[in-house]
Amino acid sequence: MNYSQLIWLYRYLWFAPHILLLPVAAVMFRRKLHKQYPIFFSYLIFEFLQFCALFSIVHLKAPLGLYVEVDLFDRIGDAVLHFGIIQELFAAALVPPGSINNQMTRALRWITVALIILGSLFIWALCYNSLNPGAIPTYWSIEALQFATCALVFLVFLWYRFLRIRMPAISFGIALGMGLVASVDLLALAVKTFLVLDSHMVFNLVNMAAYHAAVLFWLYFAQVQETVAVNPDASLPQLHKQAVELGRVAQL
């Protein structure tokens, strides 16, 4: 693949997934999923608007410093919204919310802070032990938040497993997409740090391809219709079992 083809691929991977965010938001709005996942719905709109801003800056050939500032604001906003989305995924397992939800939210805040600290130390160690320790990435703190995102997404799957509750399709799609993007980004950072590679174009393409796949996951799972098989003879025992499970968790 020559340089011109790489440029076209880069443009496609930058443009296409952000445009696809609008169909995802439209499907969620049509199915009223935006009421259950308002932060994720806001994230979709935020990402699309940020893309419009960055695209305008590039098209108008504005100063590079303006692009960097807007891009950094986008990354910080993404990090904040990601933690809000993860809290929505945890809370989606408990409807209607109650005291157990409040306890879970408080515990999640402490876990998030701990993971951010550990992630910061992890990223710092990678930079310090590289052959060029002075070249610390500008966005190393944002990468630390990506580490925390990966760990929290993993905890989301464990949370549903612990409650023995089937994960809704949209929750599964959101968690899968977020986990994919965060893990690929961290893997690319580790490879660049340890191998001291300067192929930023290649790693950017990998990250953008992962984001494109994540958006496709969100679009697909947002349209999946939940099917629940109802057995009249087994409905009451099943409800009793779920009530016992929730009572057991509430006593933790």
SERODREN-439859 format. One record per residue: y, x negated, z of N, C-alpha, C in turn; residue number from 1. Coordinates in Angstrom, 2 decimals. Each point is the difference from the previous one (the first is absolute). Layout:
REM residues N
((Y X Z) (Y X Z) (Y X Z) NUM) ...
This chain:
REM residues 252
((-1.20 -0.85 0.00) (1.20 0.85 0.00) (1.24 -0.88 0.00) 1) ((0.88 0.20 -1.01) (1.18 -0.83 -0.09) (1.11 0.53 0.92) 2) ((1.12 -0.73 0.00) (1.08 0.32 0.93) (0.62 1.37 -0.28) 3) ((0.17 0.33 -1.26) (0.61 1.30 -0.34) (-0.88 1.16 0.46) 4) ((-1.32 -0.16 -0.11) (-0.90 1.05 0.47) (0.05 0.14 1.52) 5) ((0.14 -1.13 0.69) (0.16 0.05 1.45) (1.26 0.74 0.41) 6) ((1.06 -0.21 -0.76) (1.26 0.69 0.30) (-0.16 1.50 -0.17) 7) ((-0.67 0.42 -1.08) (-0.21 1.43 -0.23) (-0.89 0.61 1.08) 8) ((-1.03 -0.76 0.40) (-0.88 0.47 1.07) (0.77 0.11 1.32) 9) ((0.86 -0.98 0.24) (0.82 0.02 1.21) (0.90 1.23 0.03) 10) ((0.62 0.28 -1.14) (0.88 1.17 -0.08) (-0.77 1.29 0.20) 11) ((-1.19 0.08 -0.60) (-0.80 1.22 0.16) (-0.39 0.21 1.47) 12) ((-0.50 -1.06 0.65) (-0.45 0.12 1.38) (1.16 0.24 0.96) 13) ((1.19 -0.34 -0.41) (1.17 0.30 0.82) (0.47 1.43 -0.23) 14) ((-0.04 0.44 -1.23) (0.55 1.30 -0.36) (-0.97 1.15 0.28) 15) ((-1.24 -0.11 -0.48) (-0.95 1.12 0.02) (-0.29 0.55 1.39) 16) ((-0.39 -0.83 0.98) (-0.35 0.58 1.30) (1.15 0.71 0.69) 17) ((1.22 -0.48 -0.19) (1.14 0.66 0.63) (0.30 1.35 -0.65) 18) ((-0.23 0.10 -1.30) (0.16 1.29 -0.66) (-1.08 0.97 0.47) 19) ((-1.21 -0.51 0.21) (-1.10 0.85 0.46) (0.21 0.52 1.42) 20) ((0.92 -0.59 0.73) (0.30 0.50 1.34) (0.52 1.43 -0.04) 21) ((0.73 0.35 -1.07) (0.54 1.35 -0.13) (-1.11 1.05 -0.13) 22) ((-1.03 -0.22 -0.86) (-1.09 0.98 -0.03) (-0.72 0.12 1.35) 23) ((-0.15 -1.12 0.71) (-0.63 0.07 1.32) (0.81 0.90 0.93) 24) ((1.33 -0.21 0.01) (0.87 0.82 0.84) (-0.04 1.46 -0.44) 25) ((-0.06 0.25 -1.32) (-0.03 1.37 -0.50) (-1.28 0.71 0.42) 26) ((-1.13 -0.70 -0.09) (-1.27 0.60 0.40) (0.01 0.31 1.50) 27) ((0.50 -0.94 0.79) (0.07 0.24 1.45) (0.90 1.18 0.32) 28) ((1.12 0.11 -0.70) (0.92 1.12 0.25) (-0.65 1.32 -0.41) 29) ((-0.71 0.01 -1.12) (-0.65 1.23 -0.48) (-1.08 0.45 0.97) 30) ((-0.72 -0.94 0.57) (-1.09 0.34 0.92) (0.48 0.05 1.45) 31) ((1.33 -0.14 0.19) (0.61 0.05 1.33) (-0.51 -1.10 0.93) 32) ((-0.46 -1.10 -0.58) (-0.44 -1.13 0.80) (1.18 -0.79 0.57) 33) ((1.20 0.21 -0.57) (1.17 -0.71 0.51) (0.35 0.44 1.41) 34) ((-0.46 1.18 0.40) (0.25 0.47 1.37) (-0.91 -0.71 1.00) 35) ((-1.18 -0.36 -0.42) (-0.94 -0.70 0.87) (0.22 -1.50 -0.01) 36) ((0.52 -0.51 -1.10) (0.25 -1.44 -0.14) (1.45 -0.23 -0.44) 37) ((0.98 0.38 0.82) (1.40 -0.12 -0.42) (0.47 -1.44 -0.18) 38) ((-0.54 -0.92 0.81) (0.43 -1.40 -0.12) (-0.54 -0.61 -1.29) 39) ((-1.26 0.29 -0.33) (-0.55 -0.51 -1.25) (0.74 0.60 -1.20) 40) ((0.34 1.27 0.09) (0.76 0.64 -1.08) (1.37 -0.68 -0.14) 41) ((0.65 -0.31 1.13) (1.28 -0.70 -0.03) (-0.15 -1.40 -0.57) 42) ((-1.14 -0.64 0.30) (-0.26 -1.33 -0.55) (-0.07 0.03 -1.52) 43) ((-0.63 1.03 -0.56) (-0.09 0.12 -1.46) (1.39 0.10 -0.63) 44) ((0.85 0.82 0.60) (1.36 0.16 -0.53) (0.79 -1.29 0.18) 45) ((-0.15 -0.64 1.17) (0.70 -1.25 0.29) (-0.37 -1.08 -1.01) 46) ((-1.30 -0.14 -0.28) (-0.46 -1.02 -0.93) (0.54 0.26 -1.41) 47) ((0.02 1.25 -0.41) (0.51 0.30 -1.34) (1.49 -0.30 -0.11) 48) ((0.77 0.36 1.02) (1.44 -0.27 -0.03) (0.28 -1.50 0.03) 49) ((-0.79 -0.75 0.79) (0.17 -1.44 0.03) (-0.32 -0.62 -1.36) 50) ((-1.02 0.52 -0.66) (-0.31 -0.50 -1.34) (1.16 0.26 -0.95) 51) ((0.58 1.19 0.07) (1.15 0.32 -0.85) (1.15 -0.97 0.25) 52) ((0.23 -0.33 1.27) (1.09 -0.92 0.35) (-0.28 -1.40 -0.55) 53) ((-1.23 -0.50 0.20) (-0.34 -1.34 -0.48) (-0.01 -0.06 -1.52) 54) ((-0.50 1.06 -0.63) (-0.01 0.03 -1.46) (1.43 -0.02 -0.56) 55) ((0.90 0.73 0.66) (1.40 0.02 -0.45) (0.64 -1.36 0.17) 56) ((-0.31 -0.69 1.10) (0.57 -1.33 0.24) (-0.46 -0.97 -1.09) 57) ((-1.29 0.05 -0.35) (-0.52 -0.89 -1.04) (0.59 0.37 -1.36) 58) ((0.07 1.30 -0.31) (0.48 0.44 -1.31) (1.48 -0.34 -0.18) 59) ((0.77 0.10 1.08) (1.44 -0.29 -0.08) (0.30 -1.48 0.20) 60) ((-1.06 -0.81 0.23) (0.15 -1.45 0.18) (0.95 -0.32 1.14) 61) ((-0.20 0.68 1.11) (0.80 -0.24 1.20) (-0.40 -1.34 0.61) 62) ((0.79 -0.53 0.92) (-0.33 -1.28 0.65) (-1.36 0.04 0.67) 63) ((-0.70 -1.14 -0.01) (-1.33 -0.08 0.58) (0.02 0.30 1.50) 64) ((1.10 -0.39 0.66) (0.09 0.24 1.43) (-0.07 1.48 0.35) 65) ((0.58 0.85 -0.85) (-0.05 1.45 0.24) (-1.43 0.51 -0.12) 66) ((-0.73 -0.52 -0.98) (-1.40 0.41 -0.17) (-0.82 -0.39 1.23) 67) ((0.21 -1.22 0.50) (-0.76 -0.47 1.16) (0.31 0.86 1.23) 68) ((1.26 0.35 0.18) (0.38 0.83 1.16) (-0.64 1.39 -0.08) 69) ((0.04 0.62 -1.18) (-0.60 1.33 -0.15) (-1.51 -0.08 0.15) 70) ((-0.60 -1.07 -0.55) (-1.45 -0.16 0.11) (-0.42 -0.21 1.46) 71) ((0.78 -0.76 0.75) (-0.30 -0.22 1.41) (0.13 1.31 0.79) 72) ((1.04 0.78 -0.32) (0.16 1.31 0.64) (-1.19 0.90 -0.32) 73) ((-0.49 -0.08 -1.23) (-1.17 0.79 -0.39) (-1.22 -0.40 0.81) 74) ((-0.22 -1.30 0.18) (-1.16 -0.48 0.73) (0.07 0.39 1.47) 75) ((1.18 -0.10 0.58) (0.16 0.39 1.41) (-0.23 1.50 0.15) 76) ((0.59 0.78 -0.91) (-0.20 1.45 0.04) (-1.46 0.37 -0.17) 77) ((-0.71 -0.71 -0.88) (-1.42 0.25 -0.20) (-0.78 -0.27 1.29) 78) ((0.33 -1.12 0.66) (-0.71 -0.37 1.22) (0.18 1.07 1.08) 79) ((1.23 0.49 0.16) (0.27 1.04 1.00) (-0.74 1.28 -0.34) 80) ((0.07 0.40 -1.26) (-0.67 1.24 -0.42) (-1.52 -0.12 0.09) 81) ((-0.52 -1.20 -0.24) (-1.45 -0.18 0.07) (-0.53 0.34 1.39) 82) ((0.71 -0.45 1.04) (-0.47 0.29 1.35) (0.13 1.48 0.32) 83) ((1.02 0.65 -0.53) (0.12 1.44 0.17) (-1.12 0.74 -0.71) 84) ((-0.37 -0.48 -1.19) (-1.10 0.62 -0.74) (-1.31 -0.15 0.75) 85) ((-0.22 -1.18 0.57) (-1.23 -0.22 0.75) (-0.08 0.92 1.20) 86) ((1.11 0.23 0.68) (0.02 0.95 1.11) (-0.34 1.41 -0.50) 87) ((0.47 0.35 -1.20) (-0.36 1.30 -0.58) (-1.50 0.09 -0.24) 88) ((-0.61 -1.08 -0.44) (-1.43 0.00 -0.26) (-0.79 0.18 1.30) 89) ((0.46 -0.66 1.07) (-0.64 0.19 1.29) (0.16 1.45 0.47) 90) ((1.22 0.52 -0.11) (0.29 1.34 0.50) (-0.68 1.08 -0.82) 91) ((-0.30 -0.27 -1.28) (-0.63 1.01 -0.85) (-1.39 0.38 0.49) 92) ((-0.61 -0.87 0.81) (-1.32 0.30 0.54) (0.06 0.96 1.17) 93) ((1.21 0.24 0.53) (0.16 0.84 1.19) (0.99 1.11 -0.31) 94) ((-0.47 1.14 -0.37) (0.85 1.15 -0.34) (-0.52 1.20 0.78) 95) ((0.88 0.68 0.82) (1.42 -0.30 0.21) (0.19 -1.16 0.94) 96) ((1.17 -0.68 -0.04) (0.24 -1.13 0.88) (0.10 0.44 1.45) 97) ((-0.37 -0.90 0.90) (0.09 0.30 1.44) (0.21 -1.27 0.78) 98) ((-0.40 0.02 1.26) (0.21 -1.16 0.86) (-0.78 -1.20 -0.49) 99) ((-1.21 0.24 -0.56) (-0.79 -1.11 -0.51) (0.72 -0.69 -1.15) 100) ((0.71 0.79 -0.80) (0.77 -0.58 -1.10) (1.11 -0.88 0.53) 101) ((0.67 0.43 1.08) (1.06 -0.81 0.59) (-0.55 -1.30 0.57) 102) ((-1.17 0.07 0.65) (-0.61 -1.21 0.54) (-0.37 -0.95 -1.12) 103) ((-0.56 0.55 -1.09) (-0.36 -0.83 -1.13) (1.21 -0.67 -0.62) 104) ((1.11 0.73 -0.09) (1.22 -0.56 -0.59) (0.54 -1.16 0.82) 105) ((0.00 0.15 1.33) (0.46 -1.08 0.86) (-0.90 -1.23 -0.13) 106) ((-1.30 0.23 -0.02) (-0.93 -1.11 -0.15) (0.18 -0.70 -1.34) 107) ((0.25 0.80 -1.05) (0.19 -0.57 -1.33) (1.23 -0.88 -0.05) 108) ((1.06 0.38 0.71) (1.22 -0.82 0.01) (-0.29 -1.38 0.58) 109) ((-0.73 -0.06 1.11) (-0.33 -1.29 0.62) (-0.91 -0.81 -0.90) 110) ((-0.96 0.65 -0.62) (-0.89 -0.71 -0.92) (0.79 -0.57 -1.18) 111) ((0.94 0.78 -0.51) (0.83 -0.45 -1.12) (0.81 -1.23 0.36) 112) ((0.63 0.01 1.19) (0.79 -1.15 0.44) (-0.88 -1.24 0.12) 113) ((-1.19 0.17 0.59) (-0.91 -1.13 0.17) (-0.43 -0.57 -1.35) 114) ((-0.30 0.88 -0.95) (-0.43 -0.46 -1.31) (1.11 -0.70 -0.77) 115) ((1.25 0.47 0.18) (1.13 -0.66 -0.65) (0.15 -1.42 0.53) 116) ((-0.15 -0.17 1.32) (0.11 -1.33 0.60) (-1.11 -0.91 -0.51) 117) ((-1.24 0.52 0.01) (-1.12 -0.79 -0.49) (0.16 -0.33 -1.48) 118) ((0.47 0.99 -0.76) (0.22 -0.24 -1.42) (1.06 -1.06 -0.26) 119) ((1.06 0.01 0.81) (1.06 -1.01 -0.14) (-0.55 -1.39 0.26) 120) ((-0.83 -0.14 1.05) (-0.61 -1.30 0.29) (-0.94 -0.42 -1.11) 121) ((-0.72 0.96 -0.58) (-0.93 -0.30 -1.08) (0.74 -0.53 -1.23) 122) ((1.05 0.69 -0.39) (0.77 -0.42 -1.18) (0.69 -1.34 0.25) 123) ((0.53 -0.19 1.22) (0.66 -1.26 0.33) (-0.98 -1.16 -0.08) 124) ((-1.23 0.23 0.49) (-1.02 -1.06 -0.03) (-0.35 -0.36 -1.44) 125) ((-0.11 0.99 -0.86) (-0.29 -0.28 -1.40) (1.08 -0.88 -0.63) 126) ((1.26 0.32 0.30) (1.12 -0.75 -0.58) (0.06 -1.42 0.59) 127) ((-0.24 -0.12 1.29) (0.14 -1.29 0.67) (-1.10 -0.97 -0.43) 128) ((-1.20 0.51 -0.24) (-1.13 -0.85 -0.34) (-0.12 -0.27 -1.49) 129) ((0.88 0.56 -0.80) (-0.06 -0.26 -1.44) (0.49 -1.41 -0.28) 130) ((-0.26 -0.49 -1.21) (0.42 -1.35 -0.37) (1.50 -0.13 -0.07) 131) ((0.68 1.11 -0.12) (1.46 -0.01 -0.05) (0.52 0.93 1.09) 132) ((-0.09 -0.41 1.28) (0.33 0.89 1.10) (1.45 0.42 0.04) 133) ((0.86 -0.69 -0.71) (1.41 0.38 0.03) (0.30 1.19 -0.88) 134) ((-0.91 0.31 -0.92) (0.23 1.10 -0.94) (-0.50 1.31 0.60) 135) ((0.68 0.49 1.03) (-0.37 1.26 0.64) (0.50 1.14 -0.85) 136) ((-0.87 0.94 -0.33) (0.42 1.12 -0.85) (1.14 0.79 0.62) 137) ((0.87 0.49 -0.84) (1.14 0.78 0.50) (-0.45 1.26 0.71) 138) ((-1.07 0.59 -0.48) (-0.45 1.29 0.53) (-1.20 -0.15 0.93) 139) ((-0.08 -1.11 0.74) (-1.19 -0.22 0.82) (-0.15 1.07 1.07) 140) ((1.12 0.48 0.54) (-0.09 1.05 1.02) (-0.51 1.31 -0.59) 141) ((0.36 0.28 -1.26) (-0.51 1.19 -0.66) (-1.50 -0.13 -0.22) 142) ((-0.47 -1.21 -0.32) (-1.43 -0.21 -0.17) (-0.74 0.19 1.32) 143) ((0.65 -0.35 1.11) (-0.61 0.25 1.31) (-0.19 1.49 0.22) 144) ((0.94 0.80 -0.45) (-0.14 1.45 0.11) (-1.14 0.50 -0.89) 145) ((-0.23 -0.65 -1.12) (-1.13 0.37 -0.85) (-1.32 -0.24 0.72) 146) ((-0.06 -1.09 0.78) (-1.19 -0.28 0.79) (-0.24 1.13 1.00) 147) ((1.07 0.42 0.67) (-0.13 1.10 0.96) (-0.42 1.29 -0.70) 148) ((0.51 0.23 -1.21) (-0.38 1.19 -0.76) (-1.49 0.01 -0.30) 149) ((-0.54 -1.15 -0.43) (-1.44 -0.09 -0.28) (-0.82 0.37 1.23) 150) ((0.37 -0.57 1.15) (-0.75 0.26 1.21) (0.09 1.46 0.42) 151) ((1.18 0.59 -0.13) (0.18 1.40 0.41) (-0.74 0.96 -0.93) 152) ((-0.03 -0.32 -1.29) (-0.76 0.84 -0.93) (-1.49 -0.04 0.35) 153) ((-0.48 -1.17 0.37) (-1.39 -0.12 0.44) (-0.24 0.85 1.24) 154) ((0.96 0.02 0.92) (-0.13 0.82 1.21) (0.00 1.49 -0.33) 155) ((0.70 0.38 -1.06) (0.00 1.41 -0.41) (-1.42 0.46 -0.33) 156) ((-0.71 -0.82 -0.78) (-1.38 0.36 -0.35) (-0.88 0.02 1.25) 157) ((0.20 -0.94 0.92) (-0.76 0.00 1.24) (0.32 1.23 0.85) 158) ((1.27 0.45 -0.05) (0.42 1.16 0.78) (-0.75 1.25 -0.44) 159) ((-0.09 0.21 -1.29) (-0.72 1.17 -0.50) (-1.50 -0.13 0.29) 160) ((-0.51 -1.23 -0.09) (-1.41 -0.23 0.31) (-0.26 0.28 1.48) 161) ((0.93 -0.39 0.85) (-0.14 0.21 1.45) (0.00 1.48 0.34) 162) ((0.87 0.77 -0.66) (0.07 1.44 0.25) (-1.09 0.78 -0.72) 163) ((-0.72 -0.69 -0.91) (-1.06 0.66 -0.78) (0.57 1.18 -0.80) 164) ((1.16 -0.26 -0.59) (0.69 1.01 -0.81) (0.06 -0.49 -1.44) 165) ((-0.27 0.89 -0.92) (0.09 -0.35 -1.42) (1.45 -0.22 -0.38) 166) ((0.27 -1.14 -0.63) (1.36 -0.36 -0.37) (0.44 0.84 -1.19) 167) ((1.18 0.67 0.09) (0.50 0.75 -1.16) (0.16 -0.91 -1.22) 168) ((-0.16 0.56 -1.17) (0.06 -0.79 -1.23) (1.34 -0.71 -0.14) 169) ((1.10 0.70 0.27) (1.31 -0.61 -0.15) (0.20 -1.13 1.00) 170) ((-0.51 0.17 1.24) (0.10 -1.06 1.00) (-0.80 -1.22 -0.43) 171) ((-1.19 0.24 -0.54) (-0.83 -1.11 -0.48) (0.70 -0.74 -1.14) 172) ((0.59 0.75 -0.93) (0.68 -0.64 -1.12) (1.21 -0.81 0.44) 173) ((0.78 0.55 0.93) (1.18 -0.72 0.50) (-0.42 -1.29 0.69) 174) ((-1.00 0.09 0.90) (-0.45 -1.18 0.73) (-0.61 -1.04 -0.95) 175) ((-0.78 0.47 -0.97) (-0.62 -0.92 -0.95) (1.05 -0.75 -0.82) 176) ((1.00 0.72 -0.47) (1.05 -0.64 -0.80) (0.82 -0.99 0.80) 177) ((0.41 0.40 1.21) (0.79 -0.89 0.84) (-0.79 -1.26 0.38) 178) ((-1.27 0.20 0.35) (-0.83 -1.14 0.36) (-0.20 -0.96 -1.16) 179) ((-0.17 0.55 -1.21) (-0.18 -0.84 -1.19) (1.23 -0.85 -0.25) 180) ((1.18 0.61 0.01) (1.24 -0.73 -0.29) (0.24 -1.09 1.04) 181) ((-0.15 0.34 1.29) (0.28 -0.96 1.06) (-0.99 -1.15 -0.01) 182) ((-1.28 0.29 -0.22) (-1.01 -1.06 0.02) (0.13 -0.94 -1.20) 183) ((0.27 0.55 -1.18) (0.18 -0.84 -1.19) (1.23 -0.89 0.15) 184) ((1.07 0.55 0.59) (1.22 -0.78 0.21) (-0.27 -1.16 0.95) 185) ((-0.72 0.25 1.08) (-0.33 -1.07 0.95) (-0.92 -1.03 -0.62) 186) ((-0.97 0.45 -0.79) (-0.91 -0.93 -0.65) (0.75 -0.90 -0.98) 187) ((0.92 0.57 -0.75) (0.80 -0.80 -0.93) (0.84 -1.02 0.74) 188) ((0.56 0.40 1.15) (0.80 -0.93 0.80) (-0.85 -1.15 0.50) 189) ((-1.22 0.29 0.48) (-0.88 -1.04 0.51) (-0.39 -0.99 -1.10) 190) ((-0.32 0.52 -1.19) (-0.38 -0.88 -1.11) (1.17 -0.89 -0.40) 191) ((1.19 0.58 -0.11) (1.17 -0.80 -0.38) (0.30 -1.06 1.04) 192) ((-0.24 0.32 1.30) (0.35 -0.93 1.06) (-1.00 -1.15 0.08) 193) ((-1.28 0.31 0.01) (-1.01 -1.03 0.15) (-0.15 -0.86 -1.24) 194) ((0.09 0.62 -1.17) (-0.17 -0.74 -1.25) (1.31 -0.51 -0.56) 195) ((1.11 0.37 0.61) (1.35 -0.42 -0.42) (0.20 0.26 -1.48) 196) ((-0.30 1.20 -0.41) (0.16 0.38 -1.39) (1.39 0.55 -0.24) 197) ((0.50 -0.22 -1.20) (1.35 0.45 -0.32) (-0.02 1.05 -1.12) 198) ((-1.15 0.64 -0.18) (-0.12 1.02 -1.05) (0.45 1.35 0.54) 199) ((1.30 0.13 0.23) (0.52 1.22 0.59) (-0.23 1.21 -0.91) 200) ((0.08 -0.22 -1.31) (-0.20 1.10 -0.94) (-1.39 0.60 0.15) 201) ((-1.03 -0.85 0.11) (-1.38 0.49 0.11) (-0.18 0.79 1.28) 202) ((0.48 -0.53 1.13) (-0.18 0.68 1.27) (0.81 1.29 0.05) 203) ((1.17 -0.01 -0.61) (0.79 1.23 -0.07) (-0.74 1.07 -0.81) 204) ((-0.64 -0.41 -1.08) (-0.76 0.95 -0.82) (-1.18 0.57 0.80) 205) ((-0.65 -0.83 0.79) (-1.12 0.47 0.81) (0.48 1.03 1.03) 206) ((1.11 -0.31 0.67) (0.55 0.93 0.98) (0.43 1.31 -0.64) 207) ((0.63 -0.10 -1.18) (0.46 1.20 -0.68) (-1.18 0.84 -0.50) 208) ((-1.07 -0.67 -0.45) (-1.20 0.72 -0.43) (-0.63 0.73 1.18) 209) ((0.00 -0.62 1.17) (-0.54 0.65 1.20) (0.83 1.23 0.36) 210) ((1.32 -0.11 -0.13) (0.86 1.15 0.29) (-0.23 1.12 -1.02) 211) ((-0.19 -0.38 -1.25) (-0.28 1.00 -1.04) (-1.29 0.76 0.33) 212) ((-1.03 -0.75 0.42) (-1.26 0.65 0.39) (0.20 0.92 1.20) 213) ((0.83 -0.43 0.96) (0.26 0.82 1.18) (0.66 1.32 -0.38) 214) ((0.97 -0.05 -0.91) (0.68 1.23 -0.43) (-0.98 0.93 -0.72) 215) ((-0.91 -0.57 -0.78) (-1.01 0.82 -0.66) (-0.93 0.65 1.02) 216) ((-0.33 -0.73 1.07) (-0.79 0.58 1.08) (0.74 1.19 0.62) 217) ((1.28 -0.19 0.28) (0.79 1.07 0.62) (0.07 1.23 -0.91) 218) ((0.18 -0.24 -1.30) (0.08 1.12 -0.94) (-1.32 0.75 -0.07) 219) ((-1.10 -0.74 -0.01) (-1.31 0.64 -0.10) (-0.32 0.80 1.27) 220) ((0.12 -0.64 1.17) (-0.40 0.65 1.25) (0.98 1.11 0.40) 221) ((1.24 -0.05 -0.50) (0.92 1.09 0.28) (-0.42 1.29 -0.70) 222) ((-0.77 -0.14 -1.09) (-0.43 1.17 -0.76) (-1.38 0.50 0.41) 223) ((-0.71 -0.79 0.81) (-1.36 0.39 0.39) (0.06 1.22 0.91) 224) ((-0.73 1.02 -0.35) (-0.06 1.21 0.80) (-1.08 -0.17 1.07) 225) ((0.39 0.26 1.25) (-0.95 -0.10 1.10) (-0.99 1.16 -0.09) 226) ((-1.27 -0.32 0.10) (-1.04 1.03 0.00) (-0.69 -0.01 1.35) 227) ((-0.07 1.16 0.61) (-0.63 0.12 1.31) (-1.11 1.03 -0.10) 228) ((-1.19 -0.43 0.25) (-1.15 0.92 -0.02) (-0.08 0.69 1.35) 229) ((0.04 1.33 -0.01) (-0.01 0.79 1.23) (-1.36 0.61 0.20) 230) ((-0.60 -0.29 1.14) (-1.27 0.59 0.39) (0.23 0.88 1.22) 231) ((-0.05 1.34 -0.12) (0.32 0.88 1.13) (-0.86 -0.27 1.22) 232) ((-1.27 -0.39 -0.21) (-0.89 -0.22 1.13) (0.32 -1.28 0.75) 233) ((0.62 -0.96 -0.73) (0.25 -1.30 0.63) (1.46 -0.21 0.33) 234) ((0.87 0.97 -0.29) (1.43 -0.20 0.19) (0.37 -0.12 1.47) 235) ((-0.51 0.87 0.85) (0.34 -0.05 1.42) (-0.50 -1.27 0.68) 236) ((-1.26 -0.42 -0.23) (-0.42 -1.27 0.59) (0.82 -1.19 -0.48) 237) ((0.39 0.03 -1.27) (0.81 -1.10 -0.52) (1.37 -0.03 0.66) 238) ((0.61 1.18 0.17) (1.29 0.06 0.68) (-0.12 -0.46 1.45) 239) ((-1.08 0.37 0.65) (-0.22 -0.43 1.38) (-0.15 -1.52 0.07) 240) ((-0.72 -0.56 -0.96) (-0.18 -1.45 -0.03) (1.32 -0.72 -0.20) 241) ((0.85 0.51 -0.90) (1.30 -0.62 -0.22) (0.88 0.10 1.24) 242) ((-0.07 1.15 0.70) (0.79 0.16 1.22) (-0.44 -0.99 1.06) 243) ((-1.31 -0.22 0.12) (-0.51 -0.96 0.97) (0.46 -1.41 -0.35) 244) ((-0.03 -0.35 -1.29) (0.43 -1.33 -0.43) (1.47 -0.23 0.31) 245) ((0.86 0.98 -0.31) (1.42 -0.13 0.28) (0.25 -0.10 1.49) 246) ((-0.76 0.75 0.82) (0.14 -0.10 1.45) (-0.40 -1.36 0.52) 247) ((-1.04 -0.59 -0.62) (-0.43 -1.32 0.41) (1.06 -1.04 -0.30) 248) ((0.65 0.10 -1.18) (1.04 -0.95 -0.38) (1.23 0.17 0.90) 249) ((0.31 1.24 0.37) (1.18 0.25 0.82) (-0.12 -0.61 1.37) 250) ((-1.24 -0.23 0.48) (-0.19 -0.57 1.32) (0.04 -1.52 -0.01) 251) ((0.10 -0.62 -1.18) (0.04 -1.46 -0.09) (1.29 -0.57 0.56) 252) 
